[in-house]
C-alpha cells in the first residue's frame, strides 16, 4: 500500500496541503496518479496570479519526479454554475515528450479553493522511480503570497491626506492639438499617439497607495489608464531592450527597468480618482508603477 505524500505551502498566513493520490478509475485515461491541494484561500485578480500558484505546485511535482519545467501554459477557463470557475493549466517538462501534467483550479468568488493535477503515466516512468518513493511522506514550505496580499507599506513613510506637487522647472503648458506620446527606440513600431487615441485603448483600473521617496504616502488612490504592457506590445519592443527612458514635458526624466515597466499593474494613467488628471498631476497622462516610488512615475 502506498503512503500519501503531504506538501504544505504557506499562502499568506494559511497553509495549503497537497498530496499524491492514486485513482484507479483514471487508468483508462493514461493516468493513475493525481496531486491534490486543499485548504486553499488564495486571492487572485489575474491569470498571472494563478500562474504563480500553479508554478509552485508544478515545481513540487517536478522535484519529486526529478524533472525540470519547460513550459507552463494556461489553456482555458469555464464557469460552473453562477459562482464557480474552473481554470485549466498544462505543464510540460524538458525530459519528457508527449506527457504532461494537467492542473485544474476551482475558484469561488475570486479565491482558489481546490487544485487537482493529473500526471500522465509517462511522467512516472521517465526516471523509473519506485512508486513508493514518489508517494513517500515529506514536507516543504513555500512562501507564496497572492498579489493582493504582497503589497506592503514601506517603512518610515508618513501618511498625508493629499499629494505634494513637485515641479522641476515650473508647470508646463499642454496643448492637446500638438501633444503626442511617442514610444520609440528599440521597437519595431514607432508610435505617435494622440490623447484621443489613448482614450480609445483598453484601460485598467486599480486602487493603490502612492509612495514618495521623500517619505510621504497617500493611501488608496484610484488609478485608471492604459496598461504599459499593452503599449509595449503595440510598439513590439525588441528582445535586447532592457530599460525605458521616460521624458516629461518639464524636462524631468527617469529610467525604468523594462520588467518593472511592463509589470501587471503598471499604467499610463489617464484618470485619478475617476477624474481626468489635473495639470499638477500630469495631464494628459502620467506613469504609475505601484511597486516603485513616485519618482519613477514621470508626468
Beta strands, then each sheet from edge to edge (+ up, - down):
strand 1: 6-11
strand 2: 14-22
strand 3: 31-38
strand 4: 42-43
strand 5: 69-80
strand 6: 84-93
strand 7: 100-108
strand 8: 111-120
strand 9: 143-144
strand 10: 158-159
strand 11: 204-211
strand 12: 216-227
strand 13: 243-247
strand 14: 253-257
strand 15: 267-272
strand 16: 275-276
strand 17: 286-288
sheet 1: 4+ 8- 3+ 2- 1+ 9+
sheet 2: 4+ 8- 7+ 6- 5+
sheet 3: 10+ 12+ 11-
sheet 4: 10+ 12+ 15- 16+
sheet 5: 10+ 12+ 15- 17+
sheet 6: 13+ 14-
end
